[in-house]
Amino acid sequence: MAMEASSTITLSDVAQAAGVSVSTASRALNGLDAKYRISRSTAEEVRRVAGELGFRPNQAARAFRSQRSGLVGVVVPDIANPFFAAIAREVTLAAEQHQYSILIADSQESTLREQNLLQEFVSRQVEALVVCPVGVECQHLVAIHQSNLPLVLVDRVFPQCEMMQVTSQHRTGAQLAAELLLANGHRHIGVLQGLPGTLPNDERLQGLRETLHSVGIPFDSEFVDGNNFTEVSGYESATRLLSRHPEITAFFALSTPNALGALRASAGLGRSVPDDLSIMTFDDSPFADFMRIPLSTVCQDVQKLGEHAASIVVSALRDGKMPPPTLQQFQVTVVQRSSIESARL
């Protein structure tokens, strides 16, 4: 199977540098090493050499000759959210190591837009999909899975649907967050939730509820507000909760954007963080340590989430089949920073 190359570096150059034939180099770069019984070490050496030389295949010629596009589609609900941007980046880095190009799209927290984007990607003959779903409906994702197009869901998954899915231990993370707030004397905790009905949102609420009940504190839904994992939702819900319940001494924000909204709301209402209002959030961000008030957070392992999702689709493309559907949850950790102080009783 031949591949067209850039005007500078050719496939022959890659083959010669790797010490293999042109056909072997082509098959390794096309992910056909298993089919043609090329050893993993040889295939990896070919891909390493191609990367070092800066070889880039002519995607149009490759698709025409092989009926393969070399494209992997990535759909996220909000590319401005640092968590989803990081997931997209990790998938991109992993896929490009295997000579796949990435198409990234933002569903803007709309299931209808997500459906349309996925249809567009399928029409462009992507070879696999990594989707961070809006998380409310899964029928359209099940249909793609049943079509045998390699598909991996990340973060807002659907345990009731048999697909390949990767997420974090959201309930455990919320339990750890609640324990930290309780250890600092907080008993009136406002919750800035994300999108109701999605797995991360509901499991985080469940983790908080269970921890409060374990120490005899009733879970009061009047202390929960919000409708999305955005800064705007965080600001509006924090404003409402502080107005209705001035006794609140801490917020548990279910996303970093929600927490940023809470910081803006508390400043507008004259509540100093962390002196008289503590904030705990879920999801870390690369700039957390550089904020004026560094946020205490439950950290998801974004690198593992993205790398694992990419490894699944790359393996599926190499082997010609997806592994059996599984739901894998990665561990989370808690990082305490200066946004939490002891409650003033």
C-alpha positions as CSV (number, residue, x, y, z in Angstrom):
1,M,0.0,0.0,0.0
2,A,1.7,3.2,-1.1
3,M,1.5,6.5,0.6
4,E,2.2,10.0,-0.8
5,A,4.6,12.1,1.2
6,S,5.6,15.7,1.6
7,S,8.0,17.3,-1.0
8,T,10.8,17.1,1.6
9,I,10.6,13.7,3.2
10,T,9.4,10.7,1.3
11,L,8.2,7.2,2.4
12,S,11.4,5.8,0.9
13,D,13.4,8.1,3.2
14,V,11.5,6.7,6.2
15,A,12.0,3.1,5.1
16,Q,15.7,3.6,4.5
17,A,16.2,5.3,7.9
18,A,14.3,2.6,9.7
19,G,16.1,-0.2,7.8
20,V,12.9,-1.8,6.3
21,S,11.2,-2.1,2.9
22,V,8.9,0.6,1.6
23,S,6.0,-1.7,1.8
24,T,6.7,-2.5,5.5
25,A,7.1,1.2,6.3
26,S,3.8,1.9,4.5
27,R,1.9,-0.9,6.4
28,A,3.3,0.2,9.8
29,L,2.3,3.8,9.2
30,N,-1.1,2.7,8.1
31,G,-1.6,0.7,11.3
32,L,-1.6,-2.6,9.4
33,D,1.4,-4.1,11.3
34,A,-0.8,-6.8,13.0
35,K,-2.5,-7.8,9.8
36,Y,0.9,-8.3,8.0
37,R,2.6,-9.8,11.1
38,I,5.1,-6.9,11.4
39,S,6.7,-7.0,14.9
40,R,5.6,-4.3,17.3
41,S,9.2,-3.2,17.7
42,T,9.6,-2.8,14.0
43,A,6.3,-0.9,13.7
44,E,7.2,1.4,16.6
45,E,10.7,2.1,15.1
46,V,9.1,3.0,11.7
47,R,6.7,5.4,13.5
48,R,9.5,6.9,15.6
49,V,11.6,7.5,12.6
50,A,8.7,9.0,10.7
51,G,8.1,11.4,13.6
52,E,11.7,12.4,13.8
53,L,12.0,13.1,10.1
54,G,8.8,15.1,10.0
55,F,7.1,12.7,7.5
56,R,3.5,13.5,6.8
57,P,1.4,11.4,4.5
58,N,-0.8,12.9,1.8
59,Q,-4.1,12.2,3.4
60,A,-6.2,12.6,0.3
61,A,-4.0,10.2,-1.7
62,R,-4.0,7.7,1.2
63,A,-7.8,7.8,1.5
64,F,-8.3,7.3,-2.3
65,R,-5.9,4.4,-2.5
66,S,-6.7,2.6,0.7
67,Q,-10.3,3.7,1.4
68,R,-9.1,5.0,4.7
69,S,-9.1,8.6,5.8
70,G,-6.6,8.5,8.6
71,L,-8.9,10.7,10.7
72,V,-10.1,10.4,14.3
73,G,-13.0,12.6,15.4
74,V,-13.1,14.2,18.9
75,V,-16.3,15.8,20.2
76,V,-16.4,17.7,23.5
77,P,-19.3,19.7,25.1
78,D,-17.2,22.8,25.8
79,I,-13.7,23.3,24.4
80,A,-13.3,26.4,26.6
81,N,-13.5,24.2,29.7
82,P,-9.9,23.4,30.6
83,F,-10.8,19.8,31.5
84,F,-12.2,19.1,28.0
85,A,-9.4,21.0,26.3
86,A,-6.9,18.8,28.1
87,I,-8.8,15.6,27.1
88,A,-8.7,16.7,23.5
89,R,-5.0,17.5,23.7
90,E,-4.1,14.1,25.2
91,V,-6.1,12.2,22.5
92,T,-4.5,14.3,19.8
93,L,-1.0,13.6,21.0
94,A,-1.6,9.9,21.3
95,A,-3.3,9.5,18.0
96,E,-0.7,11.6,16.1
97,Q,2.0,9.2,17.3
98,H,0.3,6.6,15.2
99,Q,0.0,8.9,12.1
100,Y,-3.7,9.7,12.6
101,S,-5.0,13.3,12.2
102,I,-7.6,14.7,14.6
103,L,-10.8,16.6,13.9
104,I,-12.1,18.4,17.0
105,A,-15.6,19.8,17.4
106,D,-17.5,21.6,20.2
107,S,-21.1,20.5,20.8
108,Q,-21.7,23.6,22.9
109,E,-23.6,21.5,25.5
110,S,-26.3,20.6,23.0
111,T,-27.3,17.0,22.3
112,L,-28.8,18.0,19.0
113,R,-25.6,19.7,17.9
114,E,-23.6,16.6,19.1
115,Q,-25.8,14.4,16.9
116,N,-25.2,16.6,13.9
117,L,-21.5,16.8,14.5
118,L,-21.2,13.0,14.7
119,Q,-23.2,12.6,11.5
120,E,-20.8,15.1,9.8
121,F,-17.8,13.2,11.1
122,V,-19.2,9.9,9.8
123,S,-19.8,11.4,6.4
124,R,-16.2,12.5,6.4
125,Q,-15.2,8.9,6.9
126,V,-13.5,9.3,10.3
127,E,-12.0,5.9,11.3
128,A,-12.8,6.3,15.0
129,L,-14.5,8.6,17.5
130,V,-13.7,9.8,21.0
131,V,-16.7,11.6,22.4
132,C,-17.1,13.5,25.7
133,P,-20.9,13.5,25.5
134,V,-23.3,16.1,26.7
135,G,-24.4,13.2,28.8
136,V,-28.2,13.3,28.8
137,E,-29.1,11.0,25.9
138,C,-27.2,8.0,24.5
139,Q,-29.3,6.5,21.7
140,H,-27.4,8.1,18.9
141,L,-24.1,7.0,20.5
142,V,-25.4,3.4,20.8
143,A,-26.3,3.5,17.1
144,I,-22.8,4.5,16.2
145,H,-21.4,1.7,18.4
146,Q,-23.6,-0.8,16.8
147,S,-22.4,0.3,13.3
148,N,-18.9,-1.1,14.4
149,L,-17.2,2.3,14.1
150,P,-14.7,2.4,16.9
151,L,-16.1,4.7,19.6
152,V,-15.0,5.6,23.1
153,L,-17.0,7.8,25.5
154,V,-15.1,9.9,28.1
155,D,-16.3,11.5,31.3
156,R,-20.1,11.8,31.1
157,V,-20.8,8.2,30.4
158,F,-23.8,5.9,30.5
159,P,-23.4,2.8,32.7
160,Q,-26.7,1.4,31.4
161,C,-25.3,1.3,27.8
162,E,-22.8,-1.3,26.7
163,M,-20.1,0.7,25.1
164,M,-16.4,1.4,25.7
165,Q,-16.4,4.1,28.3
166,V,-13.8,5.9,30.4
167,T,-14.5,8.1,33.4
168,S,-13.4,9.0,36.9
169,Q,-14.5,8.0,40.4
170,H,-16.8,10.9,40.8
171,R,-18.7,9.6,43.8
172,T,-15.4,8.9,45.7
173,G,-14.1,12.3,44.8
174,A,-17.1,14.0,46.2
175,Q,-16.9,12.0,49.4
176,L,-13.3,13.1,49.8
177,A,-14.3,16.7,49.2
178,A,-17.1,16.5,51.7
179,E,-14.8,15.0,54.3
180,L,-12.3,17.9,53.9
181,L,-15.0,20.5,54.3
182,L,-16.5,18.7,57.3
183,A,-13.0,18.4,58.9
184,N,-12.7,22.2,58.6
185,G,-16.0,22.7,60.5
186,H,-18.3,23.4,57.6
187,R,-21.9,22.3,58.1
188,H,-23.8,24.7,55.8
189,I,-22.5,23.7,52.4
190,G,-23.9,25.1,49.2
191,V,-23.6,23.0,46.1
192,L,-23.0,24.6,42.6
193,Q,-24.1,21.8,40.4
194,G,-23.4,21.2,36.7
195,L,-25.9,19.6,34.2
196,P,-28.5,17.6,36.1
197,G,-29.0,14.1,34.9
198,T,-25.4,13.6,33.8
199,L,-23.3,10.9,35.5
200,P,-20.6,13.2,36.9
201,N,-23.1,15.6,38.3
202,D,-25.4,13.0,39.9
203,E,-22.6,10.8,41.3
204,R,-20.9,13.9,42.8
205,L,-24.2,14.8,44.5
206,Q,-24.6,11.2,45.7
207,G,-21.1,11.2,47.2
208,L,-21.8,14.4,49.1
209,R,-25.2,13.1,50.2
210,E,-23.7,9.9,51.6
211,T,-20.9,11.6,53.5
212,L,-23.2,14.1,55.1
213,H,-25.6,11.3,56.2
214,S,-22.7,9.4,57.6
215,V,-22.2,12.1,60.2
216,G,-25.8,12.8,60.8
217,I,-26.2,15.9,58.7
218,P,-29.3,15.9,56.5
219,F,-28.8,16.6,52.8
220,D,-31.0,19.6,51.9
221,S,-31.8,20.1,48.2
222,E,-32.5,23.8,49.0
223,F,-28.7,24.2,49.2
224,V,-28.2,22.9,45.6
225,D,-28.4,25.2,42.6
226,G,-27.2,25.4,39.0
227,N,-27.9,24.0,35.6
228,N,-24.6,23.6,33.8
229,F,-20.8,23.2,34.2
230,T,-20.2,26.8,33.2
231,E,-18.9,29.9,34.9
232,V,-22.2,31.7,34.2
233,S,-24.2,28.9,36.0
234,G,-21.7,29.0,38.9
235,Y,-22.1,32.8,39.2
236,E,-25.9,32.7,39.1
237,S,-26.3,29.8,41.4
238,A,-23.8,31.1,43.9
239,T,-25.6,34.5,43.9
240,R,-29.0,32.9,44.5
241,L,-27.7,30.6,47.3
242,L,-25.9,33.3,49.2
243,S,-29.0,35.5,49.0
244,R,-31.3,32.8,50.2
245,H,-29.0,31.2,52.7
246,P,-26.5,33.7,54.1
247,E,-25.5,31.0,56.7
248,I,-23.6,29.1,54.0
249,T,-19.9,28.9,54.9
250,A,-18.6,26.8,52.0
251,F,-19.4,26.0,48.4
252,F,-18.8,22.7,46.7
253,A,-18.6,23.6,43.0
254,L,-19.0,20.5,40.8
255,S,-16.6,22.0,38.1
256,T,-13.8,24.6,38.0
257,P,-15.9,27.0,35.8
258,N,-18.6,26.8,38.5
259,A,-16.1,27.7,41.1
260,L,-14.8,30.6,39.1
261,G,-18.4,31.9,38.9
262,A,-18.6,31.5,42.7
263,L,-15.5,33.6,43.1
264,R,-17.1,36.4,41.0
265,A,-20.4,36.1,42.9
266,S,-18.8,36.2,46.4
267,A,-16.8,39.3,45.5
268,G,-19.9,41.1,44.3
269,L,-21.8,40.2,47.5
270,G,-18.9,41.2,49.8
271,R,-18.1,37.6,50.9
272,S,-14.3,37.2,51.3
273,V,-12.8,33.9,50.1
274,P,-11.5,32.1,52.2
275,D,-12.0,34.3,55.3
276,D,-15.8,33.8,55.5
277,L,-16.5,31.6,52.5
278,S,-14.5,28.5,51.6
279,I,-14.6,27.0,48.1
280,M,-14.0,23.4,47.1
281,T,-14.2,22.3,43.4
282,F,-14.1,19.3,41.2
283,D,-11.6,19.2,38.3
284,D,-8.2,20.8,38.5
285,S,-6.8,23.4,36.1
286,P,-3.2,24.2,35.0
287,F,-3.5,27.7,36.4
288,A,-5.0,26.8,39.8
289,D,-1.7,27.4,41.7
290,F,-1.3,30.9,40.1
291,M,-4.7,32.2,41.1
292,R,-5.0,35.0,43.7
293,I,-7.0,32.4,45.7
294,P,-5.7,29.0,44.7
295,L,-8.6,26.6,44.6
296,S,-8.8,23.4,46.6
297,T,-9.9,20.7,44.2
298,V,-10.7,17.0,43.4
299,C,-8.3,16.3,40.6
300,Q,-9.2,13.9,37.8
301,D,-6.3,12.2,36.0
302,V,-6.8,13.9,32.7
303,Q,-3.7,12.4,31.1
304,K,-4.8,8.9,31.9
305,L,-8.3,9.5,30.7
306,G,-7.2,10.9,27.3
307,E,-4.3,8.5,26.8
308,H,-6.5,5.5,27.6
309,A,-9.3,6.6,25.3
310,A,-6.8,7.1,22.5
311,S,-5.1,3.8,23.1
312,I,-8.5,2.0,22.8
313,V,-9.3,3.4,19.4
314,V,-5.7,3.1,18.1
315,S,-5.7,-0.6,19.1
316,A,-9.1,-1.1,17.5
317,L,-7.9,0.4,14.3
318,R,-4.7,-1.7,14.4
319,D,-6.5,-5.0,15.2
320,G,-9.6,-4.4,13.2
321,K,-12.0,-4.8,16.1
322,M,-13.0,-3.1,19.3
323,P,-12.5,-4.8,22.7
324,P,-15.5,-6.0,24.7
325,P,-17.5,-3.0,26.1
326,T,-16.3,-2.0,29.5
327,L,-16.7,1.0,31.9
328,Q,-13.4,2.0,33.4
329,Q,-13.1,4.5,36.3
330,F,-9.8,6.1,37.2
331,Q,-8.9,7.2,40.6
332,V,-9.0,10.9,41.8
333,T,-7.0,12.8,44.3
334,V,-7.7,15.8,46.5
335,V,-5.4,18.8,46.6
336,Q,-6.0,21.3,49.4
337,R,-5.1,24.9,48.7
338,S,-5.8,28.2,50.3
339,S,-9.5,28.5,49.2
340,I,-10.5,26.5,52.3
341,E,-10.2,27.6,55.9
342,S,-12.0,26.6,59.1
343,A,-15.6,27.7,59.4
344,R,-16.3,30.6,61.7
345,L,-19.0,29.3,64.0
